[in-house]
Amino acid sequence: MSDKITNPDKQSTAGRTGTDSTRKLFAEGDAMDRFVRVFESSARRWELVMYPAMLAFVLLAAYGFFLMLSIFQKICEP
């Protein structure tokens, strides 16, 4: 058995120079800041899709209700 730990991530070993790793892409707080920005833009895109979809659903549900009501009234006429 080998005591050496191997890293299957090729990206982490690609930028090595000696014992120093140049893989650090963001500063300590930048990763969370970037995550928040990406999450907010993703949430904004979902809002642009979901609010019109909810409005369309409510309109179709109301139309379906009145359609069934009119059919029920025609069936129950004396």
Buried (B, 14 or more C-beta within 10 A) or exposed (E): EEEEEEEEEEEEEEEEEEEEEEEEEEEEEEEEEEEEEEEEEEEEEEEEEEEEEEEEEEEEEEEEEEEEEEEEEEEEEE
